[in-house]
């Protein structure tokens, strides 16, 4: 997963990197809480942010990896063979 994972994130701008997505989500939660302090509203906002994180940080890289492997079926074999030859 390492190479495809790195490749996926290297295609993204700095504001789409995992650290910036997580930071933005946390800052939004803190901002909404400091302005409104409404628990029911925070539950909704937290749910939206968690869905955003799951889609962007988990599902998108997974689908990218699957697509990459379908288009490059020998990539994994070459990676495994190179690791075996190193040891």
N, CA, C and O atoms as a CHARMM CRD file, in Angstrom:
* protein
*
  348
    1    1 UNK  N      0.81400  -1.19500   0.00000 PROA 1      0.00000
    2    1 UNK  CA     0.00000   0.00000   0.00000 PROA 1      0.00000
    3    1 UNK  C      0.85800   1.25900   0.00000 PROA 1      0.00000
    4    1 UNK  O      0.38400   2.31000  -0.43300 PROA 1      0.00000
    5    2 UNK  N      2.08200   1.19400   0.46200 PROA 2      0.00000
    6    2 UNK  CA     2.90700   2.36900   0.63700 PROA 2      0.00000
    7    2 UNK  C      3.09800   3.22900  -0.59000 PROA 2      0.00000
    8    2 UNK  O      2.87000   4.43800  -0.54100 PROA 2      0.00000
    9    3 UNK  N      3.51300   2.62600  -1.69100 PROA 3      0.00000
   10    3 UNK  CA     3.80900   3.41000  -2.88500 PROA 3      0.00000
   11    3 UNK  C      2.55700   4.05500  -3.46100 PROA 3      0.00000
   12    3 UNK  O      2.57200   5.23800  -3.80200 PROA 3      0.00000
   13    4 UNK  N      1.47500   3.29300  -3.57400 PROA 4      0.00000
   14    4 UNK  CA     0.24100   3.86700  -4.10900 PROA 4      0.00000
   15    4 UNK  C     -0.29100   4.94800  -3.17900 PROA 4      0.00000
   16    4 UNK  O     -0.81900   5.96400  -3.63200 PROA 4      0.00000
   17    5 UNK  N     -0.14700   4.72000  -1.85800 PROA 5      0.00000
   18    5 UNK  CA    -0.60500   5.69400  -0.87800 PROA 5      0.00000
   19    5 UNK  C      0.16400   7.00300  -1.04500 PROA 5      0.00000
   20    5 UNK  O     -0.42600   8.08300  -1.08200 PROA 5      0.00000
   21    6 UNK  N      1.46800   6.89300  -1.14300 PROA 6      0.00000
   22    6 UNK  CA     2.30600   8.07400  -1.33100 PROA 6      0.00000
   23    6 UNK  C      1.97500   8.76000  -2.64600 PROA 6      0.00000
   24    6 UNK  O      1.87900   9.98600  -2.70700 PROA 6      0.00000
   25    7 UNK  N      1.80200   7.97200  -3.69500 PROA 7      0.00000
   26    7 UNK  CA     1.47000   8.54000  -4.99900 PROA 7      0.00000
   27    7 UNK  C      0.14700   9.28700  -4.93600 PROA 7      0.00000
   28    7 UNK  O      0.03500  10.38500  -5.48100 PROA 7      0.00000
   29    8 UNK  N     -0.85600   8.71200  -4.28300 PROA 8      0.00000
   30    8 UNK  CA    -2.16000   9.36800  -4.17400 PROA 8      0.00000
   31    8 UNK  C     -2.02700  10.73300  -3.51700 PROA 8      0.00000
   32    8 UNK  O     -2.53500  11.72300  -4.04300 PROA 8      0.00000
   33    9 UNK  N     -1.35500  10.80000  -2.38100 PROA 9      0.00000
   34    9 UNK  CA    -1.25900  12.06900  -1.65800 PROA 9      0.00000
   35    9 UNK  C     -0.30700  13.04400  -2.34100 PROA 9      0.00000
   36    9 UNK  O     -0.44700  14.25400  -2.16300 PROA 9      0.00000
   37   10 UNK  N      0.65700  12.55100  -3.11900 PROA 10     0.00000
   38   10 UNK  CA     1.55400  13.46700  -3.82600 PROA 10     0.00000
   39   10 UNK  C      0.83100  14.19100  -4.95900 PROA 10     0.00000
   40   10 UNK  O      1.30600  15.21900  -5.44000 PROA 10     0.00000
   41   11 UNK  N     -0.30900  13.66400  -5.38400 PROA 11     0.00000
   42   11 UNK  CA    -1.10600  14.30500  -6.44000 PROA 11     0.00000
   43   11 UNK  C     -1.98800  15.42300  -5.89900 PROA 11     0.00000
   44   11 UNK  O     -2.56900  16.18400  -6.67300 PROA 11     0.00000
   45   12 UNK  N     -2.09000  15.52700  -4.59500 PROA 12     0.00000
   46   12 UNK  CA    -2.98800  16.49200  -3.96000 PROA 12     0.00000
   47   12 UNK  C     -2.24000  17.74800  -3.53700 PROA 12     0.00000
   48   12 UNK  O     -1.06100  17.70800  -3.18300 PROA 12     0.00000
   49   13 UNK  N     -2.96100  18.86600  -3.58400 PROA 13     0.00000
   50   13 UNK  CA    -2.40600  20.13800  -3.12500 PROA 13     0.00000
   51   13 UNK  C     -2.23100  20.10400  -1.60700 PROA 13     0.00000
   52   13 UNK  O     -2.75000  19.20700  -0.94300 PROA 13     0.00000
   53   14 UNK  N     -1.50600  21.07200  -1.05700 PROA 14     0.00000
   54   14 UNK  CA    -1.23700  21.07800   0.38500 PROA 14     0.00000
   55   14 UNK  C     -2.52300  21.12500   1.19300 PROA 14     0.00000
   56   14 UNK  O     -2.59400  20.54500   2.27700 PROA 14     0.00000
   57   15 UNK  N     -3.54100  21.81000   0.67800 PROA 15     0.00000
   58   15 UNK  CA    -4.78700  21.92600   1.42500 PROA 15     0.00000
   59   15 UNK  C     -5.64700  20.66200   1.31800 PROA 15     0.00000
   60   15 UNK  O     -6.71500  20.59800   1.92600 PROA 15     0.00000
   61   16 UNK  N     -5.20800  19.67200   0.56800 PROA 16     0.00000
   62   16 UNK  CA    -5.89400  18.37900   0.48500 PROA 16     0.00000
   63   16 UNK  C     -5.10000  17.26900   1.16200 PROA 16     0.00000
   64   16 UNK  O     -5.47800  16.10200   1.06200 PROA 16     0.00000
   65   17 UNK  N     -4.03300  17.59600   1.83400 PROA 17     0.00000
   66   17 UNK  CA    -3.22500  16.59900   2.52600 PROA 17     0.00000
   67   17 UNK  C     -3.95000  16.17000   3.80400 PROA 17     0.00000
   68   17 UNK  O     -4.73500  16.94200   4.35600 PROA 17     0.00000
   69   18 UNK  N     -3.69400  14.94700   4.27800 PROA 18     0.00000
   70   18 UNK  CA    -4.39400  14.46400   5.48300 PROA 18     0.00000
   71   18 UNK  C     -4.26400  15.39700   6.68400 PROA 18     0.00000
   72   18 UNK  O     -5.24200  15.62600   7.39400 PROA 18     0.00000
   73   19 UNK  N     -3.08100  15.93300   6.91600 PROA 19     0.00000
   74   19 UNK  CA    -2.88700  16.80800   8.07400 PROA 19     0.00000
   75   19 UNK  C     -3.75600  18.05800   7.97900 PROA 19     0.00000
   76   19 UNK  O     -4.27000  18.52800   8.99400 PROA 19     0.00000
   77   20 UNK  N     -3.92900  18.60800   6.76400 PROA 20     0.00000
   78   20 UNK  CA    -4.72800  19.82800   6.63800 PROA 20     0.00000
   79   20 UNK  C     -6.22400  19.52700   6.72700 PROA 20     0.00000
   80   20 UNK  O     -6.99100  20.34500   7.23400 PROA 20     0.00000
   81   21 UNK  N     -6.63900  18.36600   6.23900 PROA 21     0.00000
   82   21 UNK  CA    -8.04700  17.97700   6.33000 PROA 21     0.00000
   83   21 UNK  C     -8.43600  17.75800   7.79200 PROA 21     0.00000
   84   21 UNK  O     -9.48500  18.22600   8.23500 PROA 21     0.00000
   85   22 UNK  N     -7.60000  17.05400   8.53000 PROA 22     0.00000
   86   22 UNK  CA    -7.88500  16.78800   9.94500 PROA 22     0.00000
   87   22 UNK  C     -7.84400  18.08800  10.75100 PROA 22     0.00000
   88   22 UNK  O     -8.71400  18.32900  11.58800 PROA 22     0.00000
   89   23 UNK  N     -6.84500  18.91500  10.50200 PROA 23     0.00000
   90   23 UNK  CA    -6.73300  20.18900  11.20700 PROA 23     0.00000
   91   23 UNK  C     -7.94300  21.07200  10.94500 PROA 23     0.00000
   92   23 UNK  O     -8.48600  21.67500  11.87100 PROA 23     0.00000
   93   24 UNK  N     -8.36600  21.15000   9.69000 PROA 24     0.00000
   94   24 UNK  CA    -9.53200  21.96100   9.33900 PROA 24     0.00000
   95   24 UNK  C    -10.77900  21.46000  10.05400 PROA 24     0.00000
   96   24 UNK  O    -11.55800  22.25700  10.57600 PROA 24     0.00000
   97   25 UNK  N    -10.97100  20.14600  10.08200 PROA 25     0.00000
   98   25 UNK  CA   -12.12700  19.58900  10.76500 PROA 25     0.00000
   99   25 UNK  C    -12.13700  19.91900  12.24300 PROA 25     0.00000
  100   25 UNK  O    -13.17100  20.29700  12.79300 PROA 25     0.00000
  101   26 UNK  N    -10.99900  19.77800  12.88100 PROA 26     0.00000
  102   26 UNK  CA   -10.90700  20.07600  14.31700 PROA 26     0.00000
  103   26 UNK  C    -11.13500  21.56600  14.57000 PROA 26     0.00000
  104   26 UNK  O    -11.84800  21.93600  15.50300 PROA 26     0.00000
  105   27 UNK  N    -10.53400  22.41900  13.74300 PROA 27     0.00000
  106   27 UNK  CA   -10.72700  23.86200  13.90900 PROA 27     0.00000
  107   27 UNK  C    -12.18100  24.26300  13.70300 PROA 27     0.00000
  108   27 UNK  O    -12.68800  25.13300  14.41100 PROA 27     0.00000
  109   28 UNK  N    -12.86100  23.63700  12.73800 PROA 28     0.00000
  110   28 UNK  CA   -14.27900  23.93200  12.53500 PROA 28     0.00000
  111   28 UNK  C    -15.10900  23.53400  13.74400 PROA 28     0.00000
  112   28 UNK  O    -16.00300  24.27200  14.15900 PROA 28     0.00000
  113   29 UNK  N    -14.81700  22.36900  14.30800 PROA 29     0.00000
  114   29 UNK  CA   -15.53200  21.94100  15.51600 PROA 29     0.00000
  115   29 UNK  C    -15.31700  22.92600  16.66400 PROA 29     0.00000
  116   29 UNK  O    -16.26600  23.30300  17.35200 PROA 29     0.00000
  117   30 UNK  N    -14.07800  23.33400  16.86300 PROA 30     0.00000
  118   30 UNK  CA   -13.78100  24.29400  17.93500 PROA 30     0.00000
  119   30 UNK  C    -14.45400  25.63200  17.68900 PROA 30     0.00000
  120   30 UNK  O    -14.97000  26.25300  18.61800 PROA 30     0.00000
  121   31 UNK  N    -14.45000  26.07500  16.44300 PROA 31     0.00000
  122   31 UNK  CA   -15.08200  27.35200  16.09500 PROA 31     0.00000
  123   31 UNK  C    -16.58200  27.30600  16.35700 PROA 31     0.00000
  124   31 UNK  O    -17.12800  28.20000  17.00300 PROA 31     0.00000
  125   32 UNK  N    -17.25400  26.26400  15.85900 PROA 32     0.00000
  126   32 UNK  CA   -18.69400  26.15900  16.06700 PROA 32     0.00000
  127   32 UNK  C    -19.03300  26.04800  17.55400 PROA 32     0.00000
  128   32 UNK  O    -20.01000  26.64100  18.01000 PROA 32     0.00000
  129   33 UNK  N    -18.23800  25.29600  18.30700 PROA 33     0.00000
  130   33 UNK  CA   -18.51600  25.14700  19.72600 PROA 33     0.00000
  131   33 UNK  C    -18.32800  26.47300  20.45200 PROA 33     0.00000
  132   33 UNK  O    -19.13800  26.83100  21.30600 PROA 33     0.00000
  133   34 UNK  N    -17.26800  27.20500  20.12000 PROA 34     0.00000
  134   34 UNK  CA   -17.01500  28.47000  20.81300 PROA 34     0.00000
  135   34 UNK  C    -18.07200  29.53000  20.46500 PROA 34     0.00000
  136   34 UNK  O    -18.36900  30.39900  21.28500 PROA 34     0.00000
  137   35 UNK  N    -18.63600  29.45800  19.25800 PROA 35     0.00000
  138   35 UNK  CA   -19.64400  30.44400  18.85700 PROA 35     0.00000
  139   35 UNK  C    -21.04000  30.07700  19.33800 PROA 35     0.00000
  140   35 UNK  O    -21.79500  30.94800  19.77200 PROA 35     0.00000
  141   36 UNK  N    -21.38800  28.80600  19.26500 PROA 36     0.00000
  142   36 UNK  CA   -22.78200  28.42900  19.50000 PROA 36     0.00000
  143   36 UNK  C    -23.03100  27.65100  20.78900 PROA 36     0.00000
  144   36 UNK  O    -24.04100  27.86900  21.45800 PROA 36     0.00000
  145   37 UNK  N    -22.13100  26.75900  21.13700 PROA 37     0.00000
  146   37 UNK  CA   -22.27500  25.91200  22.31600 PROA 37     0.00000
  147   37 UNK  C    -23.62300  25.17000  22.34400 PROA 37     0.00000
  148   37 UNK  O    -24.21400  24.99300  23.40900 PROA 37     0.00000
  149   38 UNK  N    -24.08700  24.75300  21.20000 PROA 38     0.00000
  150   38 UNK  CA   -25.32000  23.97800  21.09900 PROA 38     0.00000
  151   38 UNK  C    -24.96200  22.51900  20.84600 PROA 38     0.00000
  152   38 UNK  O    -24.40500  22.19100  19.79800 PROA 38     0.00000
  153   39 UNK  N    -25.27200  21.65000  21.78300 PROA 39     0.00000
  154   39 UNK  CA   -24.87700  20.24100  21.64800 PROA 39     0.00000
  155   39 UNK  C    -25.52200  19.56200  20.45900 PROA 39     0.00000
  156   39 UNK  O    -24.85600  18.80800  19.75000 PROA 39     0.00000
  157   40 UNK  N    -26.79400  19.80500  20.22200 PROA 40     0.00000
  158   40 UNK  CA   -27.47000  19.14400  19.09800 PROA 40     0.00000
  159   40 UNK  C    -26.85200  19.56900  17.77100 PROA 40     0.00000
  160   40 UNK  O    -26.74800  18.76800  16.84100 PROA 40     0.00000
  161   41 UNK  N    -26.44700  20.82000  17.69000 PROA 41     0.00000
  162   41 UNK  CA   -25.80600  21.31800  16.46600 PROA 41     0.00000
  163   41 UNK  C    -24.41700  20.69600  16.30900 PROA 41     0.00000
  164   41 UNK  O    -24.00200  20.34700  15.20400 PROA 41     0.00000
  165   42 UNK  N    -23.71200  20.56300  17.42400 PROA 42     0.00000
  166   42 UNK  CA   -22.36400  19.98200  17.38400 PROA 42     0.00000
  167   42 UNK  C    -22.39400  18.51500  16.97100 PROA 42     0.00000
  168   42 UNK  O    -21.49200  18.04200  16.27900 PROA 42     0.00000
  169   43 UNK  N    -23.43300  17.79600  17.39400 PROA 43     0.00000
  170   43 UNK  CA   -23.56200  16.39600  16.97900 PROA 43     0.00000
  171   43 UNK  C    -23.69400  16.31400  15.46100 PROA 43     0.00000
  172   43 UNK  O    -23.06600  15.47000  14.82200 PROA 43     0.00000
  173   44 UNK  N    -24.50500  17.18300  14.89400 PROA 44     0.00000
  174   44 UNK  CA   -24.68100  17.21200  13.44000 PROA 44     0.00000
  175   44 UNK  C    -23.40100  17.58800  12.70600 PROA 44     0.00000
  176   44 UNK  O    -23.02300  16.93900  11.73100 PROA 44     0.00000
  177   45 UNK  N    -22.73900  18.63500  13.17500 PROA 45     0.00000
  178   45 UNK  CA   -21.48800  19.07600  12.55200 PROA 45     0.00000
  179   45 UNK  C    -20.41900  17.99400  12.68300 PROA 45     0.00000
  180   45 UNK  O    -19.68500  17.72900  11.73000 PROA 45     0.00000
  181   46 UNK  N    -20.32600  17.37100  13.85000 PROA 46     0.00000
  182   46 UNK  CA   -19.34700  16.30100  14.05500 PROA 46     0.00000
  183   46 UNK  C    -19.61000  15.14800  13.09500 PROA 46     0.00000
  184   46 UNK  O    -18.67500  14.59200  12.51900 PROA 46     0.00000
  185   47 UNK  N    -20.87800  14.78800  12.92200 PROA 47     0.00000
  186   47 UNK  CA   -21.22800  13.72500  11.98300 PROA 47     0.00000
  187   47 UNK  C    -20.82500  14.05400  10.55600 PROA 47     0.00000
  188   47 UNK  O    -20.29700  13.20400   9.84000 PROA 47     0.00000
  189   48 UNK  N    -21.07400  15.27600  10.15200 PROA 48     0.00000
  190   48 UNK  CA   -20.69800  15.70300   8.79200 PROA 48     0.00000
  191   48 UNK  C    -19.18700  15.65100   8.60600 PROA 48     0.00000
  192   48 UNK  O    -18.70000  15.17800   7.57900 PROA 48     0.00000
  193   49 UNK  N    -18.44900  16.13400   9.59600 PROA 49     0.00000
  194   49 UNK  CA   -16.98600  16.13300   9.50600 PROA 49     0.00000
  195   49 UNK  C    -16.44700  14.70500   9.49800 PROA 49     0.00000
  196   49 UNK  O    -15.51900  14.40400   8.74800 PROA 49     0.00000
  197   50 UNK  N    -17.01000  13.82500  10.31600 PROA 50     0.00000
  198   50 UNK  CA   -16.56700  12.42700  10.31600 PROA 50     0.00000
  199   50 UNK  C    -16.82600  11.75400   8.97500 PROA 50     0.00000
  200   50 UNK  O    -15.99000  10.99200   8.49000 PROA 50     0.00000
  201   51 UNK  N    -17.97600  12.03100   8.37700 PROA 51     0.00000
  202   51 UNK  CA   -18.26800  11.48500   7.04200 PROA 51     0.00000
  203   51 UNK  C    -17.26400  12.02200   6.03000 PROA 51     0.00000
  204   51 UNK  O    -16.76500  11.27000   5.19200 PROA 51     0.00000
  205   52 UNK  N    -16.96400  13.31900   6.10000 PROA 52     0.00000
  206   52 UNK  CA   -15.98600  13.94000   5.19800 PROA 52     0.00000
  207   52 UNK  C    -14.63000  13.27100   5.36100 PROA 52     0.00000
  208   52 UNK  O    -13.97300  12.96300   4.36700 PROA 52     0.00000
  209   53 UNK  N    -14.19600  13.03900   6.61000 PROA 53     0.00000
  210   53 UNK  CA   -12.91000  12.37600   6.84600 PROA 53     0.00000
  211   53 UNK  C    -12.90000  10.96000   6.28900 PROA 53     0.00000
  212   53 UNK  O    -11.93600  10.55500   5.64000 PROA 53     0.00000
  213   54 UNK  N    -13.96200  10.20900   6.53600 PROA 54     0.00000
  214   54 UNK  CA   -14.01700   8.82500   6.04900 PROA 54     0.00000
  215   54 UNK  C    -13.94600   8.78000   4.53100 PROA 54     0.00000
  216   54 UNK  O    -13.19600   7.98800   3.95900 PROA 54     0.00000
  217   55 UNK  N    -14.72300   9.62400   3.88800 PROA 55     0.00000
  218   55 UNK  CA   -14.71800   9.63800   2.41500 PROA 55     0.00000
  219   55 UNK  C    -13.34600  10.03400   1.88700 PROA 55     0.00000
  220   55 UNK  O    -12.78600   9.35400   1.02700 PROA 55     0.00000
  221   56 UNK  N    -12.80900  11.12900   2.39900 PROA 56     0.00000
  222   56 UNK  CA   -11.58600  11.67500   1.83000 PROA 56     0.00000
  223   56 UNK  C    -10.31900  10.97900   2.29700 PROA 56     0.00000
  224   56 UNK  O     -9.37800  10.83200   1.51700 PROA 56     0.00000
  225   57 UNK  N    -10.27200  10.54500   3.55400 PROA 57     0.00000
  226   57 UNK  CA    -9.03900   9.97600   4.09600 PROA 57     0.00000
  227   57 UNK  C     -8.97900   8.45500   4.03200 PROA 57     0.00000
  228   57 UNK  O     -7.89600   7.87700   4.12700 PROA 57     0.00000
  229   58 UNK  N    -10.12600   7.80100   3.87100 PROA 58     0.00000
  230   58 UNK  CA   -10.13800   6.34200   3.84100 PROA 58     0.00000
  231   58 UNK  C    -10.60100   5.81200   2.48700 PROA 58     0.00000
  232   58 UNK  O     -9.87800   5.06200   1.83100 PROA 58     0.00000
  233   59 UNK  N    -11.79800   6.19900   2.07400 PROA 59     0.00000
  234   59 UNK  CA   -12.38300   5.62600   0.85600 PROA 59     0.00000
  235   59 UNK  C    -11.67500   6.07600  -0.42900 PROA 59     0.00000
  236   59 UNK  O    -11.40500   5.25300  -1.30400 PROA 59     0.00000
  237   60 UNK  N    -11.37800   7.35700  -0.54600 PROA 60     0.00000
  238   60 UNK  CA   -10.73500   7.85100  -1.77600 PROA 60     0.00000
  239   60 UNK  C     -9.38500   7.17600  -2.02800 PROA 60     0.00000
  240   60 UNK  O     -9.15100   6.72200  -3.14800 PROA 60     0.00000
  241   61 UNK  N     -8.48100   7.08900  -1.03800 PROA 61     0.00000
  242   61 UNK  CA    -7.21400   6.39300  -1.28900 PROA 61     0.00000
  243   61 UNK  C     -7.40800   4.90500  -1.58700 PROA 61     0.00000
  244   61 UNK  O     -6.67000   4.32900  -2.38600 PROA 61     0.00000
  245   62 UNK  N     -8.40000   4.28600  -0.94600 PROA 62     0.00000
  246   62 UNK  CA    -8.66400   2.86900  -1.19300 PROA 62     0.00000
  247   62 UNK  C     -9.11400   2.65100  -2.62600 PROA 62     0.00000
  248   62 UNK  O     -8.62500   1.74700  -3.30200 PROA 62     0.00000
  249   63 UNK  N    -10.04200   3.47300  -3.09100 PROA 63     0.00000
  250   63 UNK  CA   -10.50500   3.34300  -4.47800 PROA 63     0.00000
  251   63 UNK  C     -9.39100   3.66100  -5.47100 PROA 63     0.00000
  252   63 UNK  O     -9.28600   3.03300  -6.52400 PROA 63     0.00000
  253   64 UNK  N     -8.56300   4.64100  -5.12300 PROA 64     0.00000
  254   64 UNK  CA    -7.42700   4.96100  -5.98800 PROA 64     0.00000
  255   64 UNK  C     -6.48900   3.76500  -6.09100 PROA 64     0.00000
  256   64 UNK  O     -6.02200   3.43000  -7.18000 PROA 64     0.00000
  257   65 UNK  N     -6.21600   3.12600  -4.96700 PROA 65     0.00000
  258   65 UNK  CA    -5.32300   1.95700  -4.95900 PROA 65     0.00000
  259   65 UNK  C     -5.91100   0.82700  -5.79800 PROA 65     0.00000
  260   65 UNK  O     -5.19900   0.20100  -6.58300 PROA 65     0.00000
  261   66 UNK  N     -7.20100   0.56500  -5.63700 PROA 66     0.00000
  262   66 UNK  CA    -7.84700  -0.48900  -6.41600 PROA 66     0.00000
  263   66 UNK  C     -7.76400  -0.18400  -7.90300 PROA 66     0.00000
  264   66 UNK  O     -7.46200  -1.06600  -8.70700 PROA 66     0.00000
  265   67 UNK  N     -8.02800   1.04900  -8.26600 PROA 67     0.00000
  266   67 UNK  CA    -7.96000   1.45000  -9.67100 PROA 67     0.00000
  267   67 UNK  C     -6.53700   1.33100 -10.19800 PROA 67     0.00000
  268   67 UNK  O     -6.31800   0.86800 -11.31800 PROA 67     0.00000
  269   68 UNK  N     -5.57100   1.75000  -9.38600 PROA 68     0.00000
  270   68 UNK  CA    -4.16400   1.67200  -9.77200 PROA 68     0.00000
  271   68 UNK  C     -3.75900   0.22100 -10.02400 PROA 68     0.00000
  272   68 UNK  O     -3.08000  -0.08000 -11.00600 PROA 68     0.00000
  273   69 UNK  N     -4.18200  -0.67800  -9.12500 PROA 69     0.00000
  274   69 UNK  CA    -3.81000  -2.08500  -9.25400 PROA 69     0.00000
  275   69 UNK  C     -4.49000  -2.74500 -10.45300 PROA 69     0.00000
  276   69 UNK  O     -3.91400  -3.64400 -11.06700 PROA 69     0.00000
  277   70 UNK  N     -5.70200  -2.31500 -10.79500 PROA 70     0.00000
  278   70 UNK  CA    -6.37300  -2.84800 -11.97800 PROA 70     0.00000
  279   70 UNK  C     -5.64400  -2.42600 -13.25400 PROA 70     0.00000
  280   70 UNK  O     -5.54500  -3.20200 -14.20500 PROA 70     0.00000
  281   71 UNK  N     -5.14100  -1.20800 -13.26800 PROA 71     0.00000
  282   71 UNK  CA    -4.44200  -0.70000 -14.45300 PROA 71     0.00000
  283   71 UNK  C     -2.98900  -1.16700 -14.52000 PROA 71     0.00000
  284   71 UNK  O     -2.39500  -1.18500 -15.59900 PROA 71     0.00000
  285   72 UNK  N     -2.41300  -1.54300 -13.38100 PROA 72     0.00000
  286   72 UNK  CA    -1.01400  -1.97300 -13.30500 PROA 72     0.00000
  287   72 UNK  C     -0.92100  -3.29800 -12.54100 PROA 72     0.00000
  288   72 UNK  O     -0.38900  -3.32600 -11.43200 PROA 72     0.00000
  289   73 UNK  N     -1.42200  -4.37600 -13.10600 PROA 73     0.00000
  290   73 UNK  CA    -1.49300  -5.63500 -12.35100 PROA 73     0.00000
  291   73 UNK  C     -0.12500  -6.20900 -11.96200 PROA 73     0.00000
  292   73 UNK  O     -0.03600  -6.96000 -10.99100 PROA 73     0.00000
  293   74 UNK  N      0.91300  -5.88100 -12.67800 PROA 74     0.00000
  294   74 UNK  CA     2.23200  -6.43900 -12.35800 PROA 74     0.00000
  295   74 UNK  C      2.98500  -5.60100 -11.32700 PROA 74     0.00000
  296   74 UNK  O      4.05200  -6.00600 -10.86600 PROA 74     0.00000
  297   75 UNK  N      2.44800  -4.44500 -10.96000 PROA 75     0.00000
  298   75 UNK  CA     3.14100  -3.56300 -10.03200 PROA 75     0.00000
  299   75 UNK  C      3.40100  -4.24900  -8.69700 PROA 75     0.00000
  300   75 UNK  O      4.51900  -4.19700  -8.18400 PROA 75     0.00000
  301   76 UNK  N      2.38700  -4.88800  -8.13100 PROA 76     0.00000
  302   76 UNK  CA     2.53000  -5.54600  -6.83200 PROA 76     0.00000
  303   76 UNK  C      3.55000  -6.67500  -6.90400 PROA 76     0.00000
  304   76 UNK  O      4.34200  -6.85700  -5.97900 PROA 76     0.00000
  305   77 UNK  N      3.53700  -7.43200  -7.99800 PROA 77     0.00000
  306   77 UNK  CA     4.51200  -8.52200  -8.16800 PROA 77     0.00000
  307   77 UNK  C      5.93700  -7.97400  -8.17300 PROA 77     0.00000
  308   77 UNK  O      6.82100  -8.51300  -7.50700 PROA 77     0.00000
  309   78 UNK  N      6.15100  -6.89600  -8.93200 PROA 78     0.00000
  310   78 UNK  CA     7.48400  -6.30300  -8.99500 PROA 78     0.00000
  311   78 UNK  C      7.92300  -5.78300  -7.63900 PROA 78     0.00000
  312   78 UNK  O      9.09000  -5.91200  -7.27100 PROA 78     0.00000
  313   79 UNK  N      6.99400  -5.19600  -6.89200 PROA 79     0.00000
  314   79 UNK  CA     7.32800  -4.65900  -5.57100 PROA 79     0.00000
  315   79 UNK  C      7.70800  -5.79500  -4.61700 PROA 79     0.00000
  316   79 UNK  O      8.67600  -5.68100  -3.86400 PROA 79     0.00000
  317   80 UNK  N      6.95200  -6.87600  -4.65100 PROA 80     0.00000
  318   80 UNK  CA     7.24900  -8.02400  -3.78800 PROA 80     0.00000
  319   80 UNK  C      8.57800  -8.65900  -4.18700 PROA 80     0.00000
  320   80 UNK  O      9.38700  -8.99200  -3.32100 PROA 80     0.00000
  321   81 UNK  N      8.81300  -8.82900  -5.48900 PROA 81     0.00000
  322   81 UNK  CA    10.06600  -9.43200  -5.95600 PROA 81     0.00000
  323   81 UNK  C     11.26900  -8.56300  -5.58100 PROA 81     0.00000
  324   81 UNK  O     12.32400  -9.08700  -5.22400 PROA 81     0.00000
  325   82 UNK  N     11.11400  -7.24900  -5.65900 PROA 82     0.00000
  326   82 UNK  CA    12.24400  -6.38200  -5.29400 PROA 82     0.00000
  327   82 UNK  C     12.52500  -6.47100  -3.79900 PROA 82     0.00000
  328   82 UNK  O     13.68600  -6.41100  -3.39400 PROA 82     0.00000
  329   83 UNK  N     11.48900  -6.61300  -2.96600 PROA 83     0.00000
  330   83 UNK  CA    11.70600  -6.76600  -1.52900 PROA 83     0.00000
  331   83 UNK  C     12.39000  -8.09600  -1.22600 PROA 83     0.00000
  332   83 UNK  O     13.26000  -8.16600  -0.35800 PROA 83     0.00000
  333   84 UNK  N     11.99400  -9.15600  -1.94700 PROA 84     0.00000
  334   84 UNK  CA    12.59400 -10.46100  -1.72000 PROA 84     0.00000
  335   84 UNK  C     14.07100 -10.46400  -2.14000 PROA 84     0.00000
  336   84 UNK  O     14.90500 -11.09100  -1.48700 PROA 84     0.00000
  337   85 UNK  N     14.38200  -9.76700  -3.22300 PROA 85     0.00000
  338   85 UNK  CA    15.77000  -9.74200  -3.69000 PROA 85     0.00000
  339   85 UNK  C     16.66600  -8.91600  -2.75500 PROA 85     0.00000
  340   85 UNK  O     17.87600  -9.13200  -2.69700 PROA 85     0.00000
  341   86 UNK  N     16.05700  -7.96300  -2.02200 PROA 86     0.00000
  342   86 UNK  CA    16.84700  -7.15000  -1.09200 PROA 86     0.00000
  343   86 UNK  C     17.25300  -7.94200   0.14900 PROA 86     0.00000
  344   86 UNK  O     18.28000  -7.65200   0.76200 PROA 86     0.00000
  345   87 UNK  N     16.44700  -8.94300   0.52100 PROA 87     0.00000
  346   87 UNK  CA    16.74400  -9.66800   1.75600 PROA 87     0.00000
  347   87 UNK  C     17.63700 -10.85600   1.55400 PROA 87     0.00000
  348   87 UNK  O     17.96400 -11.55200   2.51500 PROA 87     0.00000
